[in-house]
């Protein structure tokens, strides 16, 4: 088979959480362009509708499900509904995550710690479990978790450390499940992004332009990532081109972890 054909996803169905904006939308776009049918999941129905319209206008087949995956039970409900409504899911990208809080460790309420761990780790476990089980039965599947370079280094502006802890745990979860599922035809890999210029980060940097300059100074390439630059990596991990790759946590950060 010609190598470029191995990147095709015709006949595959993918689900991307947090797929209506930012990195999730760019990954969903790449899968659509490669021929997959894509279900995007998000909290805001308006954003989901806009994303489906955008993906469809580009020639893709896209659908949406509204769910707040900050709750593990809601994640389970969403996965069950996705399987019921759209049939088998061949590719699962667990992209939802965030920190949303900035408590110092010594001041952080236990419920806030649990909320961030639920958002970054528990929902990925639930989606991997529920969507991955049928993949194992069929003997083919791709699970891609979106971790972070914050799982490797502590960020200076962050406090509380629940975000770094949960992302580091997600990386290890990826490796452990990959070891279990490797003989059964399902690969499990993770992407660990650095800082990208998503709409949310652009708004943040507009309010604090000095922070953008500070972060760029830590990146050997001297700039932050454009969301579209994650698309090729996601497509590779979702396709047959990565058939001998599992348990990897692939860093994409402009060289940030080199210094």
Phi, psi and omega in degrees: 000130176304144189300322182294331178293336180289346176271354181287146181236027179301133180085357178264153175237132183240153173233129182237114176280150186060037190266005184270345183210169169060219183297323180299318179294320180294322177293318178298321180298317180298317181294320177299315182296334179274000174107358181281152164275135189234130173256121178255143184238137177197174182276326190260116184294328178296315177296322178297316180299317180296320182292317178299318179297318180295315180293321180292324179296333177276005177096004181273165174252109186229146179224169183220154172224132178266127179196147175258104187275009173292349179244127183298323178294322178292324176298318179296318178298316181298315182297318179298319179293321179298316180293322180290319188274329189238002177078202186297140173255121182268332185227124178241121176250109180270090189257340183299142177172179179155177178244312170062359179221163180214046176283141168294150182306316184288351181245355189286124174294146182301323181294330178287320175302312181298323183296318180289321176296320177298316184292319187266336187239308188296318181295327178292321174300313182298312181295321177297315180298307188286316181279333182283330183302314176294331175299317179298321179296324181275343179081019176204137176179162178227125171243127180234115177263139177261104179269224181188153171294345175293348172281353180246330182226150178275129180279133182300318184284349186272153175224158178091324172067011176291327180293308180301319182296315182291325178288324175296319177295324178296322177297317180288324174301317178304311183294318183294315180292323177302319179297320181291321189265352183305319181285355189247014171088005181245121178265148179227114180228170180225151172250132178244093182282152165274215182271126179243154181274063172290167179301321180296317179290326177298319178296319179298316182288333175296323178283328183227072183300333179294332179291320177300315179298320180295317181290318180301328180292344179267358185254121180306325178289345176079014180209169176264163184282146169273139183308326182294342184285352176270347190297315183296323179294317178298318179297317178303311182292335180276346191253177176289347178297335181256028189299337180253026184234119174208151180078012181267145172244105189265119180275134175225097193213017181066015180093010185306319184281359178284335183255000000 
